[in-house]
């Protein structure tokens, strides 16, 4: 492992040993940030536990076998970056490929995560950005913002081939936790991604208890939806005040987008605008581009006329807003 430092004052003299190489320790206050060059799994594990705000961990192309995790946090003005090309592949034999547990203000960029139970897990972390990654070949979900992880983003990424354990799960992007409202994974942005094919659950699942998700400019492919656990649409919204805009979807088993109330007062305030839905080949009972299951009363869903549909049985089951 090789470390390159910016031309700023001295580092502490302590060192840590990783993969047989000695590397300088975390910088002292006001000291240089580091570019940590990594080429082995052991070096990556050490770098993840030793990184400091402002540092960049750069992965050489190659396969990194194991489960990788960190609980080190950056800051809003001094992020920590894990980066590499799509040929830098984290391969897990089980468990999580990459686990950011309390690791706020990280950027994960460019790499591939495959194998294991789940791809990229983000727990109790603020401001995590996942950018231009590839996630595939998983037993369950691809990328999960959980345990009140707020203000996170996944963008420009590709997720496919999830939910391979036969239980009918495997969402592409999962926000929150099912079964209650204590998980406040709020203001998650899901933008410019390509999700599917062979995603066993919904391409995107927004759980009750979460607020303010933004699902914008994605391409969804529902080929591979199992239909188990009511997974029969590209997007299922059970959180509040969600924007779904400028997405394109094809190859669903039933509907394109759905809203549900799993907990009282949730699944409300969703806005659908300028989405394109291709329902040709759908065989379910609804076959609507936007199926609102919780309309009425104070639980309002807004469907604009800018949404379009090809095939199926229609655009929506609620009044359309011009």
ZITAUR-V900996 format. One record per helix or strand. SS is the DSSP state (2 for helix, 1 for strand). FROM is the first residue (numbers start at 1). TO is the last residue. If there is no record, write none. Layout:
BEGIN
SS&FROM&TO + SS&FROM&TO
END
This chain:
BEGIN
1&2&5 + 1&15&18 + 1&21&24 + 1&34&38 + 2&41&50 + 1&56&59 + 1&62&65 + 1&68&70 + 1&75&75 + 1&78&78 + 1&80&83 + 1&88&92 + 1&96&101 + 1&106&109 + 1&112&115 + 1&118&123 + 1&129&131 + 1&134&136 + 1&143&146 + 1&153&155 + 1&158&160 + 1&162&162 + 1&173&175 + 1&189&191 + 1&194&195 + 1&199&199 + 1&204&206 + 1&211&211 + 1&214&216 + 1&219&221 + 2&228&230 + 1&235&237 + 1&240&240 + 1&243&245 + 1&248&250 + 1&257&259 + 1&271&273 + 1&276&278 + 1&288&292 + 1&296&296 + 1&299&299 + 1&302&304 + 1&308&310 + 1&314&316 + 1&320&321
END
